[in-house]
Amino acid sequence: MAMITIDRKKCKKDGICAAECPFSLIGLTGEDGFPEIRPAAARLCIQCGHCVAVCPHDALTLATKYPNTAQPIGNGSPPTLKKTGQLLTSRRSIRSYENQTIPRAHIEQLLDLCRWAPSAKNEQPVHWLVLETPEAVRHIAGLVVDWLRTGKTYPGIVTAWDQGKDMVLRGAPHLLIAHAHEESLKPEIDCTIALTYFDLAAASCEIGTCWAGILMSAVAAGYQPLLDALALPEGHRLYGAMIFGYPRFPYFKVPARNEARITWRP
């Protein structure tokens, strides 16, 4: 079966699909002015779906393992810049959580949206590990503290842990790990973007998040007990981690930030 097929009964020969194909796999040299799929498509097509999504006549079909699943965007207006800006500026790093877990179905809804995060050559390499219980999260936090004890960094975090306060994963009810095979094209960037999608999607439904930087440092240092506990698939590495849960306190104001540093060139 061809990677891309064109329904000539629907095609209007407007050339939009050819103009938008990232790898110029659709030409306008076909018979009677119809677009033509170049032979290289079988090898180079990344199945991004641009040609299907941009055609106003529904004339193209992309051969994937999920055929005929492209959904219409609809005629509703996109979020205004004001609404989007409100989401982006009001999002906070949450470090105090309610003693309440989030239903798995709700977490799945958020992660499902992350499937549309952009990735290098549409490779979609991101895998997820979700720690569902506070007990599991605390166990991982304890291993990170054990790693901290082996060095001299963050002694206050170790002291706080010994006094019953978790400053590593903040007593969060959930921990999200983004991992990918280390031989993926751009795994660190792709996982970071996907986590950012989750971050903002969570904020839109009043779920708080915070990037787990100290945990990521312990993993980067190769602390074996922690790696064993995470038990990622062979060849996979952790490229991002985030705690999340229902915030204990609401926020009422947007704090100031530095002005944007922009260089304009004609």
N, C-alpha and C positions, 0 to 999 in steps of 0.2 A: 504493500500500500504506500502511496506517495505521502511524504511528510506533510505537504500542504496541497490542498485541492481547492479549485476555484469553480464555483457554480456559474457557468456562462449565462444562464437564464437570469441570474440576479446581478451579475457584474455590470457596472456602468462604465467601465474603462476609464475611471477618473484618475488612476495612478496613485491613489493615496497609500495603498498597501506597499507599493514599491518604494515610495518616498520614506515610509516609516520603518522599513525593515532594517534593523541595526547592522546587518551584515550584507546588505544589498543582494539578498538571495532571490528577490523578485524583480524581474526585468519587464520592460514595456515593449519588447521586441517580438512578442508572441503573434500568432496568426490573427489577422483581422483586428489588431489593436488590443487584444486581450492580454492581461499580464501573464508572464511565463515564469514558472518556477525553475530556477537554475539547478543543474545536476548537483552542484556543490551543497544544496540544501540537505541532502541525505546525510552529509558529513558535518556540516557547520551549523545547522539550525539548532538553536538552544531552547526552542519551544517556549519562548517568552510570551507568545500570544499577541504581540503587537499587531500583526496583520489582521487577526480575527477581531481584536478589540476596536481597531480604528476604522474598519469598514462600515460605512453607514447603511450598506445594503445587505448585510449578513451573507456575503457571497463566499467567504472563505471558511475552510475547516482545517484544523490542525490535528494531525494524528498524534495523540498522546495516549497514555494509559487511562486517561479520563476523557474520552471523546464526548463531544456535544454537551459539555458542562459549563461553557462560558455563559455567565449570567449578565443580563442587561444592567447597565448602571442606573437606568431610570431617568425620569424627567425632573426629579426633585432638585432644588437648588443646593449646591454644595455649601458647607458651613462658611459663614462669613469670616472675613479676616478678624473681626472683633471677637467672634465666638472661638475661633481657633487660637487667637492670641490669649484669650482668657484661660483656655486649657493649658497652654504652654507656660504662661507666667505664674499660674496659681499652683502648678505641680510642685510638691515639696518632697524632700527626702525625709521619710517618716521613720522615726526611731523609737516610738512608743506605740504599742499595739494593744488592742482589746484582747482579752483572753477568750477568743472565739475563732474557730476555723472557718474557712471559706468552703462552701460545697464544691466537690470535685467538678460538677457540671458547669459551675460558673468559671472555674479556672480553665476548663477545656474551651469554653467560649472565647476567653481572652487569647489563649494559645492558638486557637484556630485562626484568629485574625493575623497572627504573626506569620502565617504561611505566605502572606503577600508582601512581606518585607523584601526589599531588593537584595539580590545577591550576585556575586561576580559570575557573569555568563549564565545567569539563572540556574546556577548549580544547586541551590537550595540544600546546603549541607547541614543545616542546623538540626540538632537533636536536643530533646529536653529531658531533664531529670527533675522531678518535683518531689520534694520532701513534704509530706502531707500533715505531719503531726509536730507539735511543739517539742515532744520528746526526741524525735529524730533530729530536729534542728539543733537542739541543745547538745546532743551528742557530737555533732559536727563542730559546734562552737568550742566544746571542750577539747577536741583534738587540735583546733587552731591555737588554743591557749597553751596546750602542751608544746606546740611548735615554738610559740613565743618564749617559753621558758628556756629553750635551748640557746637563745641569743640574748641581746641586751636592748632590743627595741620594744617600745611600748610597755615599760614595766608597770605603768599605771593600770593597763588593761588586765594584766595578770593579777595585780593586787585586787582590783575590783571583782574579778572572777572568784578569788579566794574568799571574798566578803559577800558572795552571793549575787553579784551584779554582772550581767552579761553585756559587755561593751563590744563584743565581736559581731554577734548576730541579733543583739538587742532583744532577746526573748521573743522574737517573731514566731508566729505560728507556722510559717511556710518559708521554704527556701527553693529558689528556682535556679537551676544550673543549665547553661547553654553550652553544649559541647559539639564537636565535629571531628571528623577524621583529619589527622594532621596533614595528610597529603591533599586536602581540598585546596582549591585555588586561592581563596582569601578567607580562611575560616575565622580569624580573629575579627576582621571587619564585619563579616556576615553575621556572626553571633552577636556582636555589639549592636548592629542595626536591629536585629530581631528582638533583642532585649529592650531596646528603646521603644519599639512598637508596643511591646508588652507594658512597659513603663507608662506610656501615655494612654493606652487602652484602659489600664487599671485606674489611672487617675480620673478618667471620664466616668467611672462608676463608683467613685469614692472608696477605692482600695488604695492603700498606701504602699509605697515601695522604697527601697534604698539599695544602692549598689553595694555589694559585699566585698569591698576592696581588700580587707585584711585576709579574708579567706582566699581570695585570688592570689595574694602574695604567698601564702603558705603553700598553695598548689604549685605556683611557679618555682618555689624553692625546692620542690620535689619531696615534701615531707611524706614519707611512705605510709605511715598509719592513716593519714588523711586520704591519700590516694586509694588505699585499700578499702576504706569505708565508702568512698564514692563509687568505687567499682565501675568505672566507665568502660565501655567496650574496648577491645584491643585496637590500638591504633588511634583512639580518640583522645583528645585533650580538652580540658576545661578552658573555655575562652571568655566566660562571663558568669557572674553570679549575682543574684538579687534576692533580698528578703522581701516579704510582702505579707499584708494582712489588713484588717480593719483598723484605721487610725484610732488611737485612744482620745486624741484631742482634735477639734477642728481648727483650721487656720482662717483668719479674717482679713489679712492684708497681704499685698504683694511687696516684698522688700525691694529696695533699690539694687541696681546692678550697674557695673561700669558701662559707659557709653560704648557703642559698637565702634571698633577700630577698623576703619575702611580706607583703603587706598583706591582712588578712582584714576583710571587711565583712559584716555581717548582712543 
